[in-house]
Amino acid sequence: MECYFFPYADSKHKVSDHLIAKGIYSFSSKTEHVTEASSSTDAIPYLTLNYSADTKGNFTDATIPPTPHNFKFEMENGITSYAILGLIQRYLDVDWKELVPKDASTRNDIIIKPLLTMTVDDTDYSIIGTFNTIPAIPEGVLE
């Protein structure tokens, strides 16, 4: 699916009309051990954004081929609620059951808290955001 990147103007509390980049996104999951000492595994969801970037992952000229940027949803001790997966499934038509390996455990979370924390593997880089069902793409961009 296509995705669009716009700067957010904090002072105006709105998304800018200036398109930074276009790309594509996909969701996946990887099976990981719950703890290093545990043999139990959980399916950890990931969001992959493919966009043109420099070696540091910053947006760059669209003539550079897109590269994948993988963001792991921090589920266990992070802010991300399992309810966010339900919202993503509902609004973005993601079939998590198809993405979850058969040997991974699944959990339910009754608290709806649409916060999402993602990290880039093997780094300290993280993003914290909210899931918003109100479209925020400026008018005229998709024409």
C-alpha positions as CSV (number, residue, x, y, z in Angstrom):
1,M,0.0,0.0,0.0
2,E,1.2,3.5,-0.7
3,C,2.1,5.9,2.1
4,Y,2.8,9.6,2.1
5,F,5.1,11.6,4.4
6,F,4.3,15.1,5.5
7,P,5.9,17.3,8.2
8,Y,3.7,18.0,11.2
9,A,3.6,21.7,12.3
10,D,3.5,21.5,16.1
11,S,2.8,25.2,16.5
12,K,-0.2,24.9,14.2
13,H,-1.3,21.4,15.4
14,K,-1.8,20.3,11.8
15,V,-0.1,18.4,8.9
16,S,1.7,20.6,6.5
17,D,0.7,20.7,2.8
18,H,4.3,20.0,1.8
19,L,4.8,16.4,0.6
20,I,8.2,15.2,1.8
21,A,8.2,11.7,0.2
22,K,6.1,8.9,-1.1
23,G,6.6,5.2,-0.4
24,I,4.9,1.9,0.4
25,Y,4.2,0.2,3.6
26,S,3.6,-3.4,4.8
27,F,3.0,-5.2,8.0
28,S,4.7,-8.5,9.1
29,S,5.6,-10.4,12.2
30,K,8.6,-12.2,13.5
31,T,8.7,-14.9,16.2
32,E,10.9,-13.9,19.2
33,H,11.5,-15.4,22.6
34,V,9.6,-13.7,25.3
35,T,12.7,-13.6,27.5
36,E,16.2,-14.8,26.8
37,A,15.8,-17.6,29.4
38,S,12.3,-18.6,28.1
39,S,11.5,-21.2,25.4
40,S,8.1,-19.5,24.9
41,T,7.7,-17.3,21.8
42,D,5.6,-14.4,20.8
43,A,4.8,-13.0,17.4
44,I,6.1,-9.4,17.3
45,P,4.5,-7.1,14.7
46,Y,6.5,-5.0,12.4
47,L,5.8,-2.1,10.1
48,T,8.1,-1.8,7.0
49,L,8.2,1.6,5.3
50,N,9.9,1.6,1.9
51,Y,11.1,5.1,0.8
52,S,14.1,6.9,-0.7
53,A,16.6,7.6,2.1
54,D,20.2,8.4,2.7
55,T,22.6,6.1,4.7
56,K,21.2,7.5,7.9
57,G,17.6,6.8,7.0
58,N,16.7,10.4,6.3
59,F,14.3,11.3,3.4
60,T,16.2,12.1,0.2
61,D,15.8,12.6,-3.5
62,A,13.2,10.3,-5.1
63,T,15.7,9.3,-7.8
64,I,17.4,7.1,-5.2
65,P,15.8,3.6,-5.1
66,P,13.5,3.1,-2.1
67,T,15.0,1.1,0.8
68,P,13.1,-0.8,3.6
69,H,13.0,0.6,7.1
70,N,11.7,-1.9,9.6
71,F,10.0,-0.8,12.8
72,K,9.2,-3.3,15.6
73,F,6.1,-2.7,17.6
74,E,7.1,-2.6,21.3
75,M,4.4,-4.8,22.8
76,E,5.7,-6.3,26.0
77,N,7.0,-3.4,28.1
78,G,6.4,-0.6,25.6
79,I,3.4,1.7,25.3
80,T,1.8,-0.1,22.4
81,S,-1.5,-1.8,23.3
82,Y,-2.6,-5.0,21.7
83,A,-5.9,-3.1,20.9
84,I,-3.9,-1.1,18.4
85,L,-3.5,-4.2,16.4
86,G,-7.3,-4.5,16.2
87,L,-7.5,-0.9,15.0
88,I,-4.9,-1.5,12.3
89,Q,-6.7,-4.7,11.3
90,R,-10.1,-2.8,11.1
91,Y,-8.9,0.3,9.3
92,L,-6.0,-1.0,7.2
93,D,-7.4,-4.5,6.5
94,V,-4.4,-6.3,7.9
95,D,-5.0,-10.0,8.7
96,W,-2.8,-10.5,11.8
97,K,-3.8,-14.2,11.9
98,E,-2.2,-14.7,8.6
99,L,1.0,-12.9,9.7
100,V,1.4,-14.7,13.1
101,P,3.4,-17.9,13.0
102,K,1.4,-20.9,14.2
103,D,3.8,-21.6,17.2
104,A,3.5,-18.1,18.7
105,S,1.3,-17.2,21.6
106,T,-1.5,-14.6,21.1
107,R,-2.9,-12.3,23.7
108,N,-5.9,-10.0,24.1
109,D,-5.9,-6.5,25.6
110,I,-9.2,-5.1,26.8
111,I,-7.9,-1.5,27.2
112,I,-8.2,0.5,24.0
113,K,-5.2,2.8,24.1
114,P,-4.3,3.8,20.5
115,L,-0.6,4.5,21.2
116,L,2.1,2.9,19.2
117,T,5.8,2.5,20.1
118,M,8.2,1.2,17.4
119,T,12.0,0.7,17.4
120,V,14.5,0.0,14.7
121,D,16.2,-3.3,15.4
122,D,19.7,-3.0,17.0
123,T,19.4,0.7,17.6
124,D,18.1,3.1,20.3
125,Y,16.0,4.8,17.7
126,S,12.3,4.8,18.5
127,I,9.0,6.4,17.4
128,I,6.0,7.0,19.6
129,G,2.7,7.8,17.9
130,T,-1.0,7.5,18.0
131,F,-3.4,5.7,15.7
132,N,-5.8,8.3,14.2
133,T,-8.8,7.3,12.1
134,I,-9.4,10.8,10.8
135,P,-7.6,11.4,7.4
136,A,-4.9,14.0,7.7
137,I,-3.6,14.1,4.1
138,P,-3.9,17.7,2.8
139,E,-6.4,18.2,0.0
140,G,-5.2,17.9,-3.6
141,V,-2.1,15.7,-2.9
142,L,-3.7,12.5,-4.3
143,E,-5.1,14.1,-7.5
